Amino acid sequence: MARLSAIIGNETVQETDVLPVLDSSGLFGQVEQAQFAFEQVLGRDGLLDLVLSRSYCAKLPSADRQPILEAVGALYDETASPKGVRLAYLTECFSAVKLG
């Protein structure tokens, strides 16, 4: 994912602990948290379509977009299993009651 993000640009792979920020704000009651993991398996064309679905890539002129797609295709060719590539997603959900 980090290599794909580096190729695409405008993607970040970072973790931010938001609980201390919410707790220290004094604006919310107890914060509940849940995490949901998901994997998406894509073939070469599916991965290229995913990249093209990102607005910052789709809006690029063709001459600027083409090298990105070529690099993503090369990454796929280098790393894919016979079933494709697995993209891991983690969704974090937070719920709290606003105080006051």
N, C-alpha and C positions, 0 to 999 in steps of 0.2 A: 504494500500500500504506500509506503514512504517513497519508493522509487516511482510509482505511478504518479503520485502527487507532485513529485519534483518535475516530472516531464510535463504534466498538464499545466502547472502553475495555478495560482489562486486557490490551492487546496492546502489545508494545514492538517497535520497529524500531531495533535498535542492534547494533553490532558489538563483540565483546569478543575480544581476543587472548588465548586461553587457553594458548598455548604457553609464554610466559614464566612463568606461574603453575605449570604442570606441571614445567618445567625447574628452577625455583628451589625446588620442594618437596623435591627430593632423594629422592623416593619412587619414581621411575620411571626406567627406562632411556630410550634414544632413543625419541622420540615420532614415530610415523608419522601422516601426515594425508592425508585425501582429501576432496574436495568433489564433490557431485553436485547439479546444477541440474535443476529441473523447472518446467514451466509448466502451470498448470491454466486452461483456458478455460471460463468459466461464462456462462450466460445469466442474465437477471434473477432468475428463480425459483431457480436454482442458487446464486447469490450469497446470496440471502436465506436459503436452507436452510443454507448454510455458516455464516452468522452465527448462526442458531438452534441449530446444533450445538455452539456454544461454551457450556459449562456455565454460565458466569457470565451469559450472556445468556438462556439457556433457563430459568434458575431465577427470573428477574425476574418480578414481577407483570405482567400484561398491560398495565396502564396505563403502566408504566415501559419495557416492551419495545417497545411500539408506536412511540414517537418514534424509537427507534434504527432500527427496520426502515424507517420512512419516510425517514430520512436516508440510509440505505444505498441504498434504491430511487432516491432523488434523485441520489445520487452515480453510480449505475449509468447513469441516464438522461443524465447530463451527460458521462460519460466513455467509455461503451461504443461499440465499433465495431459494424458489422452482425453480426459473428461473436460478440460478447459482450465480456467483459473477460478480460484475461490476468493471472493472479496468479502472480508469480514466487516460487519457493521455492529456498532453498539449504540443503542439509544438509551439515554438516561432521562428519566422523568422525575419531576419534582412537584410536590403538592404541599401547599401550606395555606393557612387562613391569614388574611391580612388583618393586622391589629389596628384598632382605633377606628 
